[in-house]
């Protein structure tokens, strides 16, 4: 007898509750939504897939799930275990290969994170159209929100952040971020506890990114202001929805 995926991957009640609260607060999932989960192979998107699979099983609101993994590694990524995991969750998986890192190397790109995000955004939106999905779900969490505010302030000279639920008129799609109430630390610990098949990042620019340095700044600020990230997420409730998709926000 096939074992139920909730027995294989028993998601903590706390994370399940935080996910449900964000979905409810921002009206993220509506009846008959077709949702495409953007997978990177990292802990955030894998745990998001599990949380949404559990919600789909239990919720009275009917919706469907699919997933798309963009393999940018030029053969370095080994997605077999991830594919088995998605099959166990009952979520159809599409793998799209794209030579992103090779393109950036050949172009000697000065802003690799921005270019990478733009390419991934376009690929994911095109796949959503092809698969008749009107909603894209991303695994961005509370830390991402705080870091994005500071990155836009320090490097862009503007005070701006992503919205947990926004509509993009050009593609006529909605983007949702159900993990916006959850800290990265909680996600990391849960992914380790459940032994999720996380794929290590193949990104050659990860250790030099602006996000990495901003993450260190946030950690330093938190020592003086423990509620920093929670306050930023609370402020998102008062931001007007916009149609932008900030550079770098498709990165784990």
C-alpha positions as CSV (number, residue, x, y, z in Angstrom):
1,X,0.0,0.0,0.0
2,X,1.4,3.4,-1.0
3,X,2.3,5.6,2.0
4,X,0.5,8.9,2.2
5,X,2.8,11.9,1.6
6,X,1.7,13.5,4.9
7,X,3.1,10.5,6.7
8,X,6.4,10.7,4.8
9,X,6.6,14.5,5.3
10,X,4.7,15.6,8.4
11,X,4.8,19.4,8.1
12,X,4.9,21.2,11.5
13,X,1.6,22.7,12.6
14,X,3.2,26.1,13.2
15,X,4.4,26.4,9.6
16,X,1.2,25.1,8.3
17,X,-0.7,27.7,10.4
18,X,1.6,30.6,9.2
19,X,1.1,29.6,5.6
20,X,-2.7,29.4,6.0
21,X,-2.8,32.8,7.8
22,X,-0.9,34.5,4.9
23,X,-3.1,32.9,2.3
24,X,-6.2,34.0,4.2
25,X,-4.9,37.6,5.0
26,X,-4.0,38.3,1.4
27,X,-6.8,36.2,-0.3
28,X,-4.1,34.3,-2.3
29,X,-6.0,31.2,-3.4
30,X,-9.5,31.4,-4.9
31,X,-11.9,28.7,-6.2
32,X,-10.6,26.8,-9.3
33,X,-7.2,28.5,-9.3
34,X,-4.6,26.7,-11.3
35,X,-1.3,27.4,-9.5
36,X,2.2,26.9,-10.9
37,X,4.9,26.6,-8.2
38,X,8.3,28.0,-9.2
39,X,10.9,25.5,-8.0
40,X,14.6,26.2,-7.7
41,X,15.5,23.0,-5.9
42,X,16.2,24.9,-2.7
43,X,14.6,24.5,0.7
44,X,12.1,27.3,0.3
45,X,10.3,26.1,-2.8
46,X,10.4,22.4,-1.8
47,X,8.7,23.2,1.5
48,X,6.2,25.5,-0.2
49,X,5.2,22.6,-2.5
50,X,4.6,20.4,0.5
51,X,2.6,23.1,2.3
52,X,0.4,23.7,-0.7
53,X,-0.1,20.0,-1.4
54,X,-1.3,19.6,2.2
55,X,-3.6,22.6,1.8
56,X,-5.0,21.3,-1.4
57,X,-5.8,18.0,0.3
58,X,-7.6,19.6,3.2
59,X,-9.1,22.8,2.0
60,X,-12.7,23.1,1.0
61,X,-11.5,25.5,-1.8
62,X,-10.8,23.5,-4.9
63,X,-7.6,24.4,-6.8
64,X,-4.9,22.6,-8.8
65,X,-1.1,22.5,-8.5
66,X,1.7,22.1,-11.0
67,X,5.4,22.9,-10.6
68,X,8.2,24.1,-12.9
69,X,11.9,23.6,-12.2
70,X,14.2,25.8,-14.3
71,X,17.5,23.9,-14.6
72,X,20.2,26.6,-15.3
73,X,23.1,24.4,-14.4
74,X,24.1,23.2,-17.9
75,X,24.0,19.6,-16.7
76,X,25.4,20.0,-13.1
77,X,22.0,19.7,-11.5
78,X,20.7,16.2,-10.7
79,X,16.9,16.6,-10.2
80,X,16.0,12.9,-10.0
81,X,15.3,12.9,-6.2
82,X,13.4,16.1,-6.5
83,X,11.2,14.6,-9.3
84,X,10.5,11.6,-7.0
85,X,9.5,14.0,-4.2
86,X,7.1,16.0,-6.4
87,X,5.6,12.7,-7.6
88,X,5.0,11.7,-4.0
89,X,3.2,14.9,-3.4
90,X,1.0,14.3,-6.5
91,X,2.2,17.5,-8.2
92,X,3.0,17.3,-12.0
93,X,6.5,18.6,-12.6
94,X,7.9,20.3,-15.7
95,X,11.7,20.7,-16.0
96,X,13.0,23.5,-18.3
97,X,16.7,23.6,-19.2
98,X,18.2,27.0,-19.8
99,X,21.9,27.9,-20.1
100,X,21.6,31.0,-17.8
101,X,25.0,30.7,-16.2
102,X,26.7,30.1,-19.5
103,X,25.0,33.2,-21.0
104,X,26.1,35.4,-18.1
105,X,29.7,34.1,-18.3
106,X,29.9,34.7,-22.0
107,X,28.5,38.2,-21.6
108,X,30.7,39.0,-18.6
109,X,27.5,40.3,-17.0
110,X,28.0,43.0,-14.4
111,X,24.6,42.5,-12.8
112,X,24.2,38.7,-12.9
113,X,21.5,38.4,-10.3
114,X,19.2,40.9,-12.1
115,X,19.7,39.2,-15.5
116,X,19.1,35.8,-13.9
117,X,15.9,36.9,-12.2
118,X,14.6,38.4,-15.4
119,X,15.3,35.3,-17.4
120,X,13.7,33.0,-14.8
121,X,10.7,35.3,-14.5
122,X,10.1,35.1,-18.3
123,X,10.5,31.4,-18.5
124,X,8.2,30.8,-15.5
125,X,5.6,33.1,-16.9
126,X,5.7,31.4,-20.3
127,X,5.4,28.0,-18.7
128,X,2.4,29.2,-16.7
129,X,0.7,30.3,-19.9
130,X,1.5,27.0,-21.7
131,X,0.1,25.0,-18.7
132,X,-3.0,27.2,-18.4
133,X,-2.0,28.4,-14.9
134,X,-3.2,31.8,-13.8
135,X,-1.3,31.9,-10.5
136,X,2.5,31.6,-9.8
137,X,3.5,30.6,-6.3
138,X,7.0,31.6,-5.1
139,X,8.8,30.6,-1.9
140,X,9.8,34.0,-0.7
141,X,9.8,34.3,3.1
142,X,10.0,37.0,5.8
143,X,13.7,37.4,5.5
144,X,13.4,38.0,1.7
145,X,11.0,40.9,2.5
146,X,13.4,42.6,4.9
147,X,16.3,42.1,2.6
148,X,14.4,43.4,-0.5
149,X,13.4,46.6,1.3
150,X,17.0,47.3,2.3
151,X,18.4,46.3,-1.2
152,X,16.1,48.7,-2.9
153,X,16.9,51.5,-0.5
154,X,20.7,51.0,-0.6
155,X,21.2,50.1,-4.2
156,X,18.1,51.6,-5.9
157,X,17.5,54.8,-3.9
158,X,13.9,53.9,-3.3
159,X,11.8,52.5,-0.5
160,X,10.0,49.5,-2.1
161,X,9.2,45.9,-1.5
162,X,7.4,43.0,-3.2
163,X,3.7,42.5,-2.3
164,X,2.7,39.0,-1.0
165,X,-0.1,38.9,-3.6
166,X,0.0,41.0,-6.7
167,X,-1.5,41.0,-10.2
168,X,0.6,41.5,-13.3
169,X,-1.5,43.0,-16.0
170,X,0.9,42.4,-18.8
171,X,0.8,38.6,-18.3
172,X,-2.6,38.6,-16.6
173,X,-1.3,36.5,-13.8
174,X,-1.2,36.7,-10.1
175,X,1.9,36.1,-8.0
176,X,1.5,34.7,-4.5
177,X,4.1,34.3,-1.7
178,X,2.4,32.1,1.0
179,X,5.6,32.0,3.2
180,X,5.8,35.7,3.8
181,X,5.1,35.2,7.6
182,X,7.8,32.5,8.0
183,X,11.5,33.1,8.7
184,X,14.2,31.5,6.7
185,X,15.6,29.8,9.8
186,X,12.3,28.1,10.4
187,X,12.2,26.9,6.8
188,X,15.8,25.6,7.0
189,X,15.2,23.7,10.2
190,X,12.0,22.1,8.9
191,X,13.6,21.1,5.6
192,X,16.4,19.4,7.5
193,X,13.9,17.7,9.9
194,X,11.9,16.3,7.0
195,X,15.0,15.4,5.0
196,X,13.7,17.2,1.9
197,X,15.7,16.5,-1.3
198,X,17.3,19.9,-1.5
199,X,19.6,20.5,-4.4
200,X,22.6,22.6,-3.6
201,X,22.8,25.9,-5.5
202,X,25.0,25.7,-8.6
203,X,25.1,29.5,-8.9
204,X,28.7,30.8,-9.4
205,X,27.7,34.2,-8.1
206,X,26.0,33.3,-4.9
207,X,28.8,34.2,-2.5
208,X,29.3,37.6,-4.1
209,X,25.6,38.8,-4.4
210,X,24.2,42.0,-3.0
211,X,21.6,39.8,-1.3
212,X,24.2,38.0,0.7
213,X,25.7,41.2,2.0
214,X,22.3,42.6,2.8
215,X,21.4,39.4,4.7
216,X,24.4,40.1,6.9
217,X,23.2,43.7,7.5
218,X,19.7,42.5,8.5
219,X,21.3,40.0,11.0
220,X,23.2,42.8,12.6
221,X,20.2,45.1,12.8
222,X,18.1,42.3,14.3
223,X,20.4,42.2,17.3
224,X,19.2,45.7,18.2
225,X,15.7,45.4,16.7
226,X,14.4,41.8,17.1
227,X,11.1,42.7,15.5
228,X,12.7,44.2,12.4
229,X,11.5,41.6,9.9
230,X,8.0,41.3,11.5
231,X,7.6,45.1,11.3
232,X,8.6,45.2,7.6
233,X,6.1,42.4,6.8
234,X,3.4,44.2,8.7
235,X,4.1,47.3,6.7
236,X,3.4,45.4,3.5
237,X,-0.2,45.3,4.5
238,X,-0.3,49.0,3.8
239,X,1.5,49.0,0.5
240,X,-0.5,49.4,-2.7
241,X,-0.2,46.5,-5.0
242,X,2.2,47.1,-7.9
243,X,3.1,45.3,-11.1
244,X,6.8,45.2,-10.6
245,X,8.8,42.0,-9.9
246,X,12.0,43.2,-8.1
247,X,15.3,42.0,-9.5
248,X,16.7,39.1,-7.7
249,X,13.4,38.0,-6.1
250,X,13.4,34.7,-7.9
251,X,16.5,33.7,-6.1
252,X,16.4,31.5,-3.0
